[in-house]
Amino acid sequence: MTALRFPFGQPITAVRQTDRSPKRVFVLGVYASAVHARWLGPDSKLLVNALAVASEPCIFWTGIGAAEIIRAIDVPEEAGSLVPASPTLNGPSGRTLDGHYLSPLGLTRADAWLCDLLPESRLNAKQVAALTRAGYPALAKRGVVPAVDLEAAAVPVEFLTSTRPAEILAEIAEAKPDVLVTLGDQAIKDFVGTHAGISERSLREFGADPGSYGRFHPITLGGRTMKLLPLVHPRQAGALGAASPAWTKLHAEWVSTIAPGLISLR
């Protein structure tokens, strides 16, 4: 299989937890983020406002070093240039993880094992459409920029390959967590619901009001008994993009009233 690449040639690589020591908490998200740039034409006019151009340097990256990563990407003069996207577009999930999940629970990254259903980033549908409008495929056909299989590099319909559940279970076994935190519906629907043998397939089924949201639920996963803590996707927690005001408000209430007393590392 040909290696997947971002526009302008950077490889799409898997981003995984590097600190492999046991952790009290295992955080399961959806898919890895990317480094985003603005693509300007040779005349400096904007072609694409926010384009994924490189894999994030670490899982749940906070945006540090974005300019240096983008600067290292070779862009032929005929194709224009890449400059960093808005600071809000690089590392928002990582900053949200720290500020809206870990810190309220009294945790730091040293306390958590981070994982995604899909460990590689992808181009979303809007980026693929914008690249086509801006003429990237035509430039690639002429050999100006690296050819990229935009369809293969796009967000897949299924986040889990046939082998990925076993990989996640192996990470959980290595991490030895007491708590599994899921971020949004996808991790419940695609992984926990099936492999923990529970009936719930969405966050709403666990509770969507202040009296039930963000509470522990006992599960057994991979032969290990632990507590499931289902929480909203970072988009909702951090009010990022097309967030739901209702879920954002509910999570904010949880942050201020429930989270501080939920987990103790002592």
Contacts in CASP RR format, 6 or more apart in sequence:
PFRMAT RR
TARGET T0000
AUTHOR 0000-0000-0000
METHOD contacts of the structure
MODEL  1
MTALRFPFGQPITAVRQTDRSPKRVFVLGVYASAVHARWLGPDSKLLVNA
LAVASEPCIFWTGIGAAEIIRAIDVPEEAGSLVPASPTLNGPSGRTLDGH
YLSPLGLTRADAWLCDLLPESRLNAKQVAALTRAGYPALAKRGVVPAVDL
EAAAVPVEFLTSTRPAEILAEIAEAKPDVLVTLGDQAIKDFVGTHAGISE
RSLREFGADPGSYGRFHPITLGGRTMKLLPLVHPRQAGALGAASPAWTKL
HAEWVSTIAPGLISLR
2 149 0 8 1.000
3 11 0 8 1.000
3 12 0 8 1.000
4 11 0 8 1.000
4 12 0 8 1.000
4 120 0 8 1.000
4 149 0 8 1.000
4 152 0 8 1.000
4 153 0 8 1.000
5 11 0 8 1.000
5 12 0 8 1.000
5 146 0 8 1.000
5 148 0 8 1.000
5 149 0 8 1.000
5 153 0 8 1.000
6 12 0 8 1.000
6 34 0 8 1.000
6 52 0 8 1.000
6 53 0 8 1.000
6 54 0 8 1.000
6 55 0 8 1.000
6 123 0 8 1.000
6 148 0 8 1.000
6 153 0 8 1.000
7 39 0 8 1.000
7 51 0 8 1.000
7 52 0 8 1.000
7 53 0 8 1.000
7 123 0 8 1.000
7 131 0 8 1.000
7 136 0 8 1.000
7 145 0 8 1.000
7 146 0 8 1.000
7 148 0 8 1.000
8 53 0 8 1.000
8 73 0 8 1.000
8 74 0 8 1.000
8 75 0 8 1.000
8 79 0 8 1.000
8 82 0 8 1.000
8 145 0 8 1.000
8 146 0 8 1.000
9 73 0 8 1.000
9 145 0 8 1.000
9 146 0 8 1.000
9 148 0 8 1.000
10 53 0 8 1.000
10 54 0 8 1.000
10 55 0 8 1.000
10 73 0 8 1.000
11 55 0 8 1.000
12 55 0 8 1.000
12 120 0 8 1.000
12 121 0 8 1.000
12 122 0 8 1.000
12 153 0 8 1.000
13 55 0 8 1.000
13 120 0 8 1.000
14 32 0 8 1.000
14 119 0 8 1.000
14 120 0 8 1.000
15 32 0 8 1.000
15 55 0 8 1.000
15 56 0 8 1.000
15 58 0 8 1.000
15 59 0 8 1.000
15 61 0 8 1.000
15 116 0 8 1.000
15 119 0 8 1.000
15 120 0 8 1.000
15 121 0 8 1.000
16 59 0 8 1.000
16 115 0 8 1.000
16 119 0 8 1.000
17 59 0 8 1.000
17 113 0 8 1.000
17 114 0 8 1.000
17 115 0 8 1.000
17 171 0 8 1.000
17 175 0 8 1.000
18 58 0 8 1.000
18 59 0 8 1.000
19 110 0 8 1.000
19 113 0 8 1.000
20 174 0 8 1.000
22 174 0 8 1.000
22 175 0 8 1.000
22 176 0 8 1.000
22 177 0 8 1.000
23 111 0 8 1.000
23 112 0 8 1.000
23 113 0 8 1.000
23 175 0 8 1.000
23 176 0 8 1.000
23 177 0 8 1.000
24 107 0 8 1.000
24 111 0 8 1.000
24 112 0 8 1.000
24 177 0 8 1.000
24 178 0 8 1.000
24 179 0 8 1.000
24 263 0 8 1.000
24 265 0 8 1.000
25 105 0 8 1.000
25 107 0 8 1.000
25 111 0 8 1.000
25 112 0 8 1.000
25 113 0 8 1.000
25 177 0 8 1.000
25 178 0 8 1.000
25 179 0 8 1.000
25 180 0 8 1.000
25 181 0 8 1.000
25 263 0 8 1.000
26 112 0 8 1.000
26 113 0 8 1.000
26 115 0 8 1.000
26 171 0 8 1.000
26 172 0 8 1.000
26 175 0 8 1.000
26 177 0 8 1.000
26 179 0 8 1.000
26 180 0 8 1.000
26 181 0 8 1.000
26 226 0 8 1.000
27 60 0 8 1.000
27 97 0 8 1.000
27 101 0 8 1.000
27 112 0 8 1.000
27 113 0 8 1.000
27 114 0 8 1.000
27 115 0 8 1.000
27 181 0 8 1.000
27 183 0 8 1.000
28 115 0 8 1.000
28 116 0 8 1.000
28 117 0 8 1.000
28 168 0 8 1.000
28 180 0 8 1.000
28 181 0 8 1.000
28 182 0 8 1.000
28 183 0 8 1.000
28 187 0 8 1.000
28 191 0 8 1.000
28 192 0 8 1.000
29 115 0 8 1.000
29 116 0 8 1.000
29 117 0 8 1.000
29 182 0 8 1.000
29 183 0 8 1.000
29 184 0 8 1.000
29 186 0 8 1.000
29 187 0 8 1.000
30 116 0 8 1.000
30 117 0 8 1.000
30 118 0 8 1.000
30 159 0 8 1.000
30 183 0 8 1.000
30 184 0 8 1.000
30 186 0 8 1.000
30 187 0 8 1.000
30 233 0 8 1.000
31 116 0 8 1.000
31 117 0 8 1.000
31 118 0 8 1.000
31 119 0 8 1.000
31 120 0 8 1.000
31 121 0 8 1.000
31 122 0 8 1.000
31 155 0 8 1.000
31 159 0 8 1.000
32 55 0 8 1.000
32 56 0 8 1.000
32 59 0 8 1.000
32 116 0 8 1.000
32 118 0 8 1.000
32 119 0 8 1.000
32 120 0 8 1.000
32 121 0 8 1.000
33 56 0 8 1.000
33 60 0 8 1.000
33 61 0 8 1.000
33 91 0 8 1.000
33 92 0 8 1.000
33 93 0 8 1.000
33 94 0 8 1.000
33 121 0 8 1.000
34 52 0 8 1.000
34 53 0 8 1.000
34 54 0 8 1.000
34 55 0 8 1.000
34 56 0 8 1.000
34 121 0 8 1.000
35 52 0 8 1.000
35 53 0 8 1.000
35 54 0 8 1.000
35 55 0 8 1.000
35 56 0 8 1.000
35 57 0 8 1.000
35 61 0 8 1.000
35 63 0 8 1.000
35 66 0 8 1.000
35 69 0 8 1.000
35 70 0 8 1.000
35 90 0 8 1.000
36 50 0 8 1.000
36 51 0 8 1.000
36 52 0 8 1.000
36 53 0 8 1.000
36 66 0 8 1.000
36 84 0 8 1.000
36 85 0 8 1.000
36 89 0 8 1.000
36 90 0 8 1.000
37 50 0 8 1.000
37 51 0 8 1.000
37 53 0 8 1.000
37 70 0 8 1.000
37 73 0 8 1.000
37 82 0 8 1.000
37 83 0 8 1.000
37 84 0 8 1.000
37 85 0 8 1.000
38 46 0 8 1.000
38 48 0 8 1.000
38 49 0 8 1.000
38 50 0 8 1.000
38 51 0 8 1.000
38 82 0 8 1.000
38 83 0 8 1.000
38 84 0 8 1.000
38 85 0 8 1.000
39 46 0 8 1.000
39 47 0 8 1.000
39 48 0 8 1.000
39 51 0 8 1.000
39 80 0 8 1.000
39 81 0 8 1.000
39 82 0 8 1.000
39 134 0 8 1.000
40 46 0 8 1.000
40 47 0 8 1.000
40 80 0 8 1.000
40 81 0 8 1.000
40 82 0 8 1.000
40 83 0 8 1.000
41 47 0 8 1.000
41 79 0 8 1.000
41 80 0 8 1.000
41 81 0 8 1.000
42 77 0 8 1.000
42 78 0 8 1.000
42 79 0 8 1.000
42 80 0 8 1.000
44 81 0 8 1.000
47 130 0 8 1.000
47 134 0 8 1.000
47 135 0 8 1.000
48 127 0 8 1.000
48 130 0 8 1.000
48 131 0 8 1.000
48 134 0 8 1.000
49 85 0 8 1.000
49 130 0 8 1.000
50 85 0 8 1.000
50 86 0 8 1.000
50 89 0 8 1.000
50 127 0 8 1.000
51 82 0 8 1.000
51 85 0 8 1.000
51 127 0 8 1.000
51 130 0 8 1.000
51 131 0 8 1.000
52 121 0 8 1.000
52 122 0 8 1.000
52 123 0 8 1.000
52 124 0 8 1.000
52 127 0 8 1.000
53 70 0 8 1.000
53 73 0 8 1.000
53 82 0 8 1.000
54 69 0 8 1.000
54 70 0 8 1.000
54 73 0 8 1.000
55 120 0 8 1.000
55 121 0 8 1.000
56 63 0 8 1.000
56 91 0 8 1.000
56 121 0 8 1.000
57 65 0 8 1.000
57 69 0 8 1.000
59 114 0 8 1.000
59 115 0 8 1.000
59 116 0 8 1.000
60 93 0 8 1.000
60 94 0 8 1.000
60 97 0 8 1.000
60 114 0 8 1.000
61 90 0 8 1.000
61 91 0 8 1.000
61 93 0 8 1.000
61 94 0 8 1.000
62 91 0 8 1.000
62 94 0 8 1.000
62 95 0 8 1.000
62 98 0 8 1.000
63 87 0 8 1.000
63 90 0 8 1.000
63 91 0 8 1.000
63 94 0 8 1.000
63 95 0 8 1.000
66 84 0 8 1.000
66 85 0 8 1.000
66 87 0 8 1.000
66 90 0 8 1.000
66 91 0 8 1.000
67 84 0 8 1.000
70 82 0 8 1.000
70 83 0 8 1.000
70 84 0 8 1.000
73 82 0 8 1.000
75 81 0 8 1.000
75 82 0 8 1.000
75 145 0 8 1.000
76 144 0 8 1.000
76 145 0 8 1.000
78 139 0 8 1.000
78 144 0 8 1.000
79 139 0 8 1.000
79 144 0 8 1.000
79 145 0 8 1.000
84 90 0 8 1.000
92 234 0 8 1.000
92 238 0 8 1.000
92 240 0 8 1.000
93 234 0 8 1.000
93 240 0 8 1.000
94 234 0 8 1.000
96 234 0 8 1.000
96 237 0 8 1.000
96 238 0 8 1.000
96 240 0 8 1.000
97 114 0 8 1.000
97 234 0 8 1.000
98 109 0 8 1.000
100 234 0 8 1.000
100 237 0 8 1.000
100 238 0 8 1.000
100 251 0 8 1.000
100 255 0 8 1.000
101 181 0 8 1.000
101 183 0 8 1.000
101 231 0 8 1.000
101 237 0 8 1.000
102 108 0 8 1.000
102 109 0 8 1.000
102 111 0 8 1.000
102 112 0 8 1.000
104 254 0 8 1.000
104 255 0 8 1.000
104 256 0 8 1.000
104 259 0 8 1.000
104 260 0 8 1.000
105 259 0 8 1.000
105 260 0 8 1.000
105 262 0 8 1.000
105 263 0 8 1.000
106 259 0 8 1.000
106 260 0 8 1.000
106 263 0 8 1.000
106 265 0 8 1.000
107 263 0 8 1.000
107 265 0 8 1.000
111 265 0 8 1.000
112 181 0 8 1.000
113 171 0 8 1.000
113 175 0 8 1.000
113 177 0 8 1.000
115 168 0 8 1.000
115 171 0 8 1.000
117 159 0 8 1.000
117 160 0 8 1.000
117 164 0 8 1.000
117 168 0 8 1.000
117 186 0 8 1.000
117 187 0 8 1.000
117 190 0 8 1.000
117 191 0 8 1.000
118 156 0 8 1.000
118 159 0 8 1.000
118 160 0 8 1.000
118 164 0 8 1.000
122 153 0 8 1.000
122 154 0 8 1.000
122 155 0 8 1.000
122 156 0 8 1.000
123 131 0 8 1.000
123 150 0 8 1.000
123 153 0 8 1.000
123 154 0 8 1.000
123 155 0 8 1.000
124 154 0 8 1.000
124 155 0 8 1.000
125 154 0 8 1.000
125 155 0 8 1.000
128 150 0 8 1.000
128 151 0 8 1.000
128 153 0 8 1.000
128 154 0 8 1.000
131 137 0 8 1.000
131 150 0 8 1.000
132 150 0 8 1.000
136 145 0 8 1.000
136 148 0 8 1.000
137 150 0 8 1.000
139 145 0 8 1.000
140 146 0 8 1.000
140 147 0 8 1.000
140 148 0 8 1.000
141 147 0 8 1.000
158 190 0 8 1.000
159 186 0 8 1.000
159 190 0 8 1.000
160 190 0 8 1.000
160 191 0 8 1.000
165 191 0 8 1.000
165 194 0 8 1.000
165 195 0 8 1.000
168 191 0 8 1.000
169 195 0 8 1.000
169 221 0 8 1.000
169 222 0 8 1.000
172 180 0 8 1.000
172 221 0 8 1.000
172 222 0 8 1.000
172 224 0 8 1.000
173 222 0 8 1.000
173 224 0 8 1.000
176 224 0 8 1.000
177 226 0 8 1.000
178 226 0 8 1.000
178 227 0 8 1.000
179 216 0 8 1.000
179 226 0 8 1.000
179 227 0 8 1.000
179 228 0 8 1.000
179 229 0 8 1.000
179 263 0 8 1.000
180 192 0 8 1.000
180 219 0 8 1.000
180 221 0 8 1.000
180 226 0 8 1.000
180 227 0 8 1.000
180 228 0 8 1.000
180 229 0 8 1.000
181 229 0 8 1.000
181 230 0 8 1.000
181 231 0 8 1.000
182 188 0 8 1.000
182 192 0 8 1.000
182 203 0 8 1.000
182 228 0 8 1.000
182 229 0 8 1.000
182 230 0 8 1.000
182 231 0 8 1.000
183 231 0 8 1.000
183 232 0 8 1.000
183 233 0 8 1.000
183 234 0 8 1.000
183 237 0 8 1.000
184 203 0 8 1.000
184 230 0 8 1.000
184 231 0 8 1.000
184 232 0 8 1.000
184 233 0 8 1.000
184 236 0 8 1.000
185 201 0 8 1.000
185 202 0 8 1.000
185 203 0 8 1.000
185 233 0 8 1.000
186 233 0 8 1.000
188 200 0 8 1.000
188 201 0 8 1.000
188 202 0 8 1.000
188 203 0 8 1.000
188 206 0 8 1.000
188 230 0 8 1.000
189 201 0 8 1.000
189 202 0 8 1.000
192 198 0 8 1.000
192 219 0 8 1.000
192 221 0 8 1.000
192 228 0 8 1.000
193 199 0 8 1.000
193 200 0 8 1.000
193 201 0 8 1.000
195 221 0 8 1.000
195 222 0 8 1.000
196 219 0 8 1.000
196 220 0 8 1.000
196 221 0 8 1.000
196 228 0 8 1.000
197 219 0 8 1.000
198 217 0 8 1.000
198 219 0 8 1.000
198 228 0 8 1.000
199 205 0 8 1.000
200 206 0 8 1.000
200 230 0 8 1.000
203 230 0 8 1.000
203 231 0 8 1.000
203 232 0 8 1.000
206 212 0 8 1.000
206 213 0 8 1.000
206 214 0 8 1.000
206 215 0 8 1.000
206 217 0 8 1.000
206 230 0 8 1.000
207 213 0 8 1.000
207 214 0 8 1.000
208 247 0 8 1.000
208 250 0 8 1.000
209 250 0 8 1.000
210 250 0 8 1.000
210 253 0 8 1.000
210 254 0 8 1.000
210 257 0 8 1.000
213 250 0 8 1.000
213 251 0 8 1.000
213 254 0 8 1.000
213 258 0 8 1.000
214 229 0 8 1.000
214 230 0 8 1.000
214 231 0 8 1.000
214 254 0 8 1.000
214 258 0 8 1.000
214 262 0 8 1.000
215 229 0 8 1.000
215 258 0 8 1.000
216 227 0 8 1.000
216 228 0 8 1.000
216 229 0 8 1.000
216 262 0 8 1.000
217 227 0 8 1.000
217 228 0 8 1.000
217 229 0 8 1.000
217 230 0 8 1.000
218 225 0 8 1.000
218 226 0 8 1.000
218 227 0 8 1.000
218 228 0 8 1.000
219 225 0 8 1.000
219 226 0 8 1.000
219 227 0 8 1.000
219 228 0 8 1.000
220 226 0 8 1.000
229 262 0 8 1.000
231 237 0 8 1.000
231 251 0 8 1.000
231 254 0 8 1.000
232 247 0 8 1.000
232 248 0 8 1.000
232 250 0 8 1.000
232 251 0 8 1.000
234 240 0 8 1.000
235 241 0 8 1.000
235 242 0 8 1.000
235 243 0 8 1.000
236 243 0 8 1.000
236 244 0 8 1.000
236 247 0 8 1.000
236 248 0 8 1.000
236 251 0 8 1.000
237 248 0 8 1.000
237 251 0 8 1.000
238 248 0 8 1.000
238 251 0 8 1.000
239 248 0 8 1.000
END
